[in-house]
């Protein structure tokens, strides 16, 4: 009888191990799925935090306060593009120093604007707009009287 008891005990152990292994496999699969979803959620949180910092940075920049008489004095709002400035200077065939002289700034300032290291103030934008309105003869005359 001890032989049957040991065989029965061994068989019960084997079946129990088989059942436990099946349960553990389903738990492992669920764990992998949960880990993947957690990783995806972390990536989303990082992206959202990055977006929040970007929005907060643009919101903290000082906003220009427009007064009704202010816009009438300046005419229209001016936009600035570094690539357009460089293209206009190249089209005219002028050095940065000459272009700066026409706009009322230094040549180094023109380089900084073209490279995007700095941006012109409102008064300087008006000077750039004035240079854009000049013809080739007027530019030559202004540079000759320099």
VEXDREN-2710 file (C-alpha; in Angstrom, 1 decimal):
% VEXDREN-2710
k/r/px/py/pz
1/UNK/0.0/0.0/0.0
2/UNK/2.8/2.4/0.6
3/UNK/3.7/2.1/-3.1
4/UNK/0.2/3.2/-4.2
5/UNK/0.3/6.1/-1.8
6/UNK/3.6/7.3/-3.2
7/UNK/2.4/6.9/-6.7
8/UNK/-0.8/8.8/-5.9
9/UNK/1.2/11.6/-4.2
10/UNK/3.5/11.9/-7.2
11/UNK/0.6/12.1/-9.6
12/UNK/-1.1/14.7/-7.5
13/UNK/2.1/16.8/-7.4
14/UNK/2.5/16.5/-11.2
15/UNK/-1.1/17.6/-11.9
16/UNK/-0.8/20.4/-9.4
17/UNK/2.5/21.6/-11.1
18/UNK/0.8/21.5/-14.5
19/UNK/-2.2/23.6/-13.2
20/UNK/0.1/26.1/-11.5
21/UNK/2.2/26.4/-14.6
22/UNK/-0.9/27.2/-16.7
23/UNK/-2.0/29.9/-14.3
24/UNK/1.4/31.4/-14.1
25/UNK/1.6/31.7/-17.9
26/UNK/-1.6/33.7/-18.0
27/UNK/-0.3/35.9/-15.2
28/UNK/3.0/36.5/-17.0
29/UNK/1.2/37.5/-20.2
30/UNK/-1.0/39.9/-18.3
31/UNK/2.1/41.3/-16.5
32/UNK/3.8/41.9/-19.9
33/UNK/0.7/43.7/-21.2
34/UNK/0.5/45.9/-18.1
35/UNK/4.2/46.8/-18.3
36/UNK/3.8/47.8/-22.0
37/UNK/0.8/50.0/-21.2
38/UNK/2.6/51.6/-18.3
39/UNK/5.6/52.4/-20.5
40/UNK/3.3/53.9/-23.1
41/UNK/1.6/56.0/-20.5
42/UNK/5.0/57.2/-19.2
43/UNK/6.0/58.3/-22.7
44/UNK/2.7/60.2/-23.0
45/UNK/3.3/61.9/-19.7
46/UNK/6.8/63.0/-20.8
47/UNK/5.4/64.3/-24.1
48/UNK/2.7/66.2/-22.3
49/UNK/5.1/67.7/-19.8
50/UNK/7.3/68.8/-22.7
51/UNK/4.4/70.4/-24.4
52/UNK/3.3/72.1/-21.1
53/UNK/6.8/73.6/-20.7
54/UNK/6.8/74.9/-24.2
55/UNK/3.4/76.5/-23.8
56/UNK/4.4/77.9/-20.4
57/UNK/7.5/79.4/-21.9
58/UNK/5.6/81.1/-24.7
59/UNK/3.0/82.3/-22.2
60/UNK/5.6/83.9/-19.9
61/UNK/7.1/86.0/-22.7
62/UNK/6.1/89.6/-22.3
63/UNK/3.2/90.5/-24.4
64/UNK/3.2/93.8/-26.2
65/UNK/0.4/96.0/-25.1
66/UNK/-1.3/97.7/-28.0
67/UNK/-2.7/101.2/-27.5
68/UNK/-5.1/102.6/-30.1
69/UNK/-2.8/105.4/-31.0
70/UNK/0.2/103.2/-31.2
71/UNK/-1.0/101.3/-34.3
72/UNK/-1.9/104.5/-36.1
73/UNK/1.7/105.8/-35.5
74/UNK/3.4/102.7/-36.8
75/UNK/1.0/101.9/-39.7
76/UNK/0.9/98.1/-39.8
77/UNK/2.4/95.5/-37.7
78/UNK/5.7/94.3/-39.2
79/UNK/6.8/90.7/-39.3
80/UNK/10.4/89.5/-39.4
81/UNK/12.0/86.6/-41.2
82/UNK/15.7/85.9/-40.9
83/UNK/15.8/84.0/-44.2
84/UNK/14.0/86.7/-46.0
85/UNK/16.4/89.3/-44.7
86/UNK/19.4/87.2/-45.9
87/UNK/17.7/86.7/-49.3
88/UNK/17.0/90.4/-49.7
89/UNK/20.6/91.3/-48.8
90/UNK/21.9/88.7/-51.2
91/UNK/19.5/89.9/-54.0
92/UNK/20.9/93.5/-53.5
93/UNK/24.4/92.2/-53.4
94/UNK/25.2/94.2/-50.3
95/UNK/27.6/93.3/-47.5
96/UNK/26.1/93.1/-44.0
97/UNK/27.9/96.3/-43.1
98/UNK/26.3/98.2/-46.0
99/UNK/22.9/96.8/-45.4
100/UNK/23.3/97.7/-41.7
101/UNK/24.2/101.2/-42.6
102/UNK/21.0/101.5/-44.7
103/UNK/18.9/100.1/-41.8
104/UNK/20.7/102.1/-39.2
105/UNK/22.4/99.2/-37.4
106/UNK/25.8/97.6/-37.4
107/UNK/26.8/94.8/-39.8
108/UNK/27.2/92.4/-36.9
109/UNK/23.6/93.1/-35.9
110/UNK/22.5/92.1/-39.4
111/UNK/24.5/88.8/-39.1
112/UNK/22.9/88.0/-35.8
113/UNK/19.4/88.7/-37.2
114/UNK/20.1/86.5/-40.2
115/UNK/21.4/83.6/-38.0
116/UNK/18.4/83.9/-35.7
117/UNK/20.5/84.8/-32.7
118/UNK/18.6/88.0/-32.2
119/UNK/15.4/89.7/-33.4
120/UNK/15.0/93.3/-34.3
121/UNK/13.0/95.7/-32.1
122/UNK/9.9/97.5/-33.5
123/UNK/11.9/100.7/-34.5
124/UNK/14.5/98.5/-36.2
125/UNK/11.8/96.7/-38.1
126/UNK/10.6/100.0/-39.5
127/UNK/14.2/100.7/-40.6
128/UNK/14.3/97.3/-42.4
129/UNK/11.0/98.0/-44.0
130/UNK/12.3/101.3/-45.3
131/UNK/15.3/99.5/-46.8
132/UNK/13.0/97.1/-48.5
133/UNK/11.1/100.0/-50.1
134/UNK/14.3/101.5/-51.6
135/UNK/15.3/101.0/-55.2
136/UNK/18.8/100.1/-56.5
137/UNK/19.6/103.7/-57.4
138/UNK/18.4/105.1/-54.0
139/UNK/20.6/102.5/-52.3
140/UNK/23.6/103.4/-54.4
141/UNK/23.1/107.1/-53.7
142/UNK/22.8/106.5/-49.9
143/UNK/25.9/104.4/-49.8
144/UNK/27.8/106.9/-51.9
145/UNK/27.0/109.8/-49.5
146/UNK/28.1/107.7/-46.6
END
